[in-house]
Amino acid sequence: MVKTFKPQAVGMRRNAILYEDDSEIGYRAVSNSRSIINTGNGETHLWTDENGYRINRADTMAQSWESYDLKLLAIGDSYIQATTVENEASVSNLITEMIGAEYLLNVCTVNAGVAGYDPNHYYLATRKALMDRDYDLGLVFFYTGNDFISEFDTTVYLFSERGGAGRHPRESSPGSLFASMKNFIKRQIVENSHLYMYIQDTLYGYLPGLGYTNRAIPDVFWVENRDFDKWEINAQICLSIAEKFKKYEIPVVYILIPTVFQCNTKFFDNHIQSSNISPAAVDLYQPNRILAEKLAERNLLLIDPLESLQEKEEAGIVVNGMIDRHLNEAGHRVLAEFIYPTIVDQLGLKEGNSNMITSEEDNRE
């Protein structure tokens, strides 16, 4: 009945057709893909180049690398691959368009984001990308929801060996096998049940307390973990990535991507209330604050757009998808506008620079 009168954007089966082995990273998006997918918020095109990097639909006849005036490299996970929106609406492409419009330059921002990547993958992907091409600026996006990992491990785990795109190799213990079975059943429901998706969307924020969703508050938000090792480990990974860029004399900027419940704090409040969690036990800003401190100690530049995204939510502008909770088009636009001034500064695009044409008109609308 729900399917008939109130159809939902159910999930999709995608791993088998979208990703392939990569001997230097573990896996990447399939090269030269021309896929139409739906992760829950409507159909989008996932088109890639010969390296598996996501491209616009108009970029199939790509120009030579040397013809670009500026070349940026965007590293991240599914938030940067951004399959919930067309690549034209992603933060990577928006930055390209904004710089090109304001400075009349031919710009390319390589979208090297891949779903399931974590900081270990960011390091490996950066190393590979910088060996293949020259760049003017690196952008490394760090998601507060699950990017804080417990170990810096540069071992390459192939896609075919781990059973799909993900963050850790598969285990064979009874507990992990039960978890795999549970996740398989859930995937079948998510991919086929309109009723399930309707309930999940309607009651988002309350279901965790009832035990009907796996959206538990990540450990980095618990006050009891303010002194745990993950902060140093991930800061050191960021430093290792920066050293790769430094080897080629390329500046790099780190950019935080907040969770949906950080952007819309009502979700967070509903979650802890329905789960009977003491407000004093969790800190919505802890991962952002501590990572900023750790990166500052290492002289690394970090941008945090959380406040800007919260302001948009408070103004009634939804920045995350309704089914797939990644950033929607509005979220990507807010993120791009927030980080744009820093990117321009890091590229040295200031009035008076040779061959740089500035405009007083704001082209970011």
N, C-alpha and C positions, 0 to 999 in steps of 0.2 A: 504493500500500500504506500509506504514512504517513497519507494522507487517511482510509483505512478504519479503521486500528487505533489511530492516535494523531493525530487531527485537530488542526490548529493554527488559531489565530485569524489568518487572513491579512488583509492590508491591504484598503483599499477605495478606489474611485474617488469623489472627493468635490468637487473644486474647482468643477466645472461647476454643481453644484446648491447649494452652500453659501455662495458669495460673490458679491458684486455690486459694481459701481462705486460710489464715493463721491467726489463732486467736491471734498471738503475734506480727505480722508485718502488717497484712492486706491482703497481697497476696504474692505469690511466684510462681516460675516455678513449673509446675506439677511434682510430684515425679515420679521417674523411667520412665521419658519420653524417647521415641525413635522416635523423629520427624525429618523429613526432611523439611526444610523451605527455603524460598527465600525472603529476605527483599529488593531485588533490584539488588544485585551484584552477584547473582548466588546462587545455592543451597548449604546449609550447614546442618550439623547434629546437632540437639539440643538434646543431651543425658544428663540426670540428674540422681542423686543418690536418695536415699530414703528421703533426706532433700530438694530436689529440686535444689541442687547445680549442676552447669554444670560440666560435666566430659568428658574426652577423650573417644573415642569409645573403646579403649583397656582397660578401667578401670571398665568394668562391673563386673569383679571378684575382687573387691577391697580388699586390704590387711587390716589387723587390724590396728586401729588407733595407737596403742602403738608401732607398728613396725617401724614407721617413725622416722628418726633422727631429722628432723626439720618440724614444722608445721606452715604454714603461713595462714592468713585469709585476703582475698581481698574483700573489701566492695565497692560497686559502683552501677551505673545504667546500661543502655544499652551499654555504652562504655566498661564496664567490662564483662558483660554477653557476649558481642561480637558475636552476632549471624550473623554478616556479614562475619565472618571468622570461620574456624573450631576451636574448643577449643584448639587443638594442636598448633595453630598459635596465640593464645591470649596472652596478656601480663602475665596473671597469670601462664599459662603453660610454657611460655618461661623462666620466672624467676625460676620456678621449675627445668627446664632442665639445665639452666646455673649454678645454685648452685650445682646441682648433678654432673655435668660434671667436674667442677673445684675442688670440695672438696670431691668427691666420697662419697656423702652422699645420703641417701634415703629421699627425700624431698616431701612434699605435700603442694601445695598452693590451698586452698579451694576457688573456684570461686563462691562467694556469690552475684555477681552482678545480678540485675534484671531490665529489662526495665521499665522506669517510676518511679523508686525510686528517692527520693530526700533526703536531709540531715535528715529529720525526720525519714524516713525509714532506713537510715544508722544507726541512733541511735538505733532504735528498732531491726534491724537485728544484730547489734553488741551485744546488750544485750542478745538476744536469743542464738547466736552462742557461746558466752563465757560461758553461763550456761551449754551448752551441751558438750563442749570439751575444752581441754587445747591447747594453742597455744604459739608459740615462738615470733611471730611478727604480728602486724596488719598493713594492708595497706588500707588506706581510700582514694578513688579517688573522686575528686571534679571537676565537669564539669562547666566551666565558662559560658556556654551558658544558662543554666536554673537551676542550682543548688542553686542560691542565692534566698532563700525563705523569706517570710515576717513574719513568726511566727514559734516558736518552739512549736510544737504540737505533743504530744505522743499518741494522740487518735488513736485507731486502726480502720481504715475504711476498711471493708471487700471488697474483689474484687466483690462479688456478689451484694453488696449494691451500688456500685459506677458505675456499668455498664462497667467495664473493667479496665485494668491497666492504671494508671495515677497518677497525682500529687495532685489532689484536689477532694473532693466529688462533685458529680453532683448537680447543682442548678436547680430550677424549674421556674425561672423568664422568662418572654418573651424573653429577650435578650439572655439568656443562651440557651433557646430552639431553637432560630433562629441560634445561633452559632453551636449547635449540628446538626441541619439539614444541615447547610452549610458544616460542617466537614464530615457528612455522604456522601453527594454528592461528595465531593472531594475524599474521600476514594474510592468510586466506580470508579472514573476516574483513580486514581493512580493505582488501582488494576487491571485495564482492558485496559487502553489506552496506546498503544505503542507510538502514536503520542505525547501525553502529556509528556511522560517521555523523548522522544527525544528532544522536545522543551525545557523542563526544564533543561536538561543536557547541551544543546548547549548554552543557554542564561543565565546560572547560573551566578549571580552577577549583571545582568542588569534587570531581571524581577521585583525585589522589587520596583524599581522606577516607574514601569508601573502598579503596583498594582496587579500583577498576582501570587504572592506567599506570604505566611505568614512568610517568613524569615525576619522579621523586626529586626533591631539591638536591642538586649536586653538592658534593662534600665541600667544595670551595666556599660555599655560602654559610657553612656552619661555624659559629664563633669558636668552638672548641678546636677547630683546625687552623686557627690563625698562625700557628707556629709550625705547621707541618712542612715536610721536605719539598712538596710539589712547587712551592713558590721559587725556591732556589733552582730546582731542576729545570723548570721551564724558562726561567730568566737566563740560565746558562745556554739553553738551546737557542734562544733568541740571539744571544751573543755569538754563538757559533755560526748562525745564519748571517749575522752582520759581518763577521770576519770573512765569509765567502764573498759578500758584496765588496768589502773593503779591498780584497785582493785585486779586484778589477776597477777600483777607484769609483765605485758606484754608491751613492747615498741610499739609505734605506729608511723607511718609515713603518712603524708598527701601528696597527689600527685595531682597536677592540670592537668586537661585535657583541652586543648584549643579548641576553635571552629574552624571550617574549614576556616573561613575568617581570623582568627588569624594566622593559619598556612600558608595559601596562601593569602598574603596581597593584591594581585590583586583583589580578590573577594571583599574585603572590600573597596578598592578604587573605583571599578566599582559601588558598591552598593551606596556609599554616593554621587558619581557623578551623577548617574542616578536618585537618589532620591532628588537631589538638597539640600543635607545636607552639612552644612559648616564643613570643616575638623576640625575647632577649637571647634566644638560642641561635638565631640566624641573623645575618647581616647582608642586606641586598647589595651593598656596595663593596663588600670585602675583597672579592677577587680583583676588581678594577683598581682599588686603592693600593693593595699590596703589590700587584704586578707593576703598577706605575712606579712605586718606590724602588722595586728591585731593578727595573730597567733604567731608572734615573741613576742609580748607583753605578751602572755600567755605561753611562753616557749614551744611552739609546733613546731615540725619540719615539714616544708613544702618544697617540691621539685617542681620546675617549669620547665618542659621540652620544653617550648615554643620556645626558641631560637634554640634548637637542631632540632625541627621539622621544623622551618622556614628555617634553613640551608639546610635541605634535599630538601625541596620544591624548593628553589632557585637553587639547583644543579640538578633539573629535576626529583627528586624522589617524586612521588605523594604519600602522606601519608593518604589520605582519599578516600573513595569509590566514584565512578563516579555517581551513582544513589543514593544509601543510603550513606549519607555523614559521617558515622561513620569511625573510623580508619580502614584502610585496613591492609593487612599482613605487608606491609612495615612500616606502622604507629605503629603497635604493636611492631615490632622489634626495631624501634628507641626508643620508650618509654621504653621498657624493658632494652635496653642497657644503657639508660641514668640513670635510677633509680637503676640499679644493684649495683654500688659501694656503694651507701648509704645503701641499704638493707644488703649487706655483712657486712658493718661496724656496723649496728645496731644489727646484729646477733652475732657479735663478732668473725666473721670468719677471723681471721688474722693469719699470719704465726707464728707458735710456739704454737698455741692453741692445747690442747690435742685432739687426735683423728681427727684432721683436716689436710687434705693433700692438700697443695697448689700446684699450677702449674704456671710456668712463661709463659706458652703458653696461649694466649688469646682464650678462648673457646666461645667467644661471636660473632664470625663471622657467 
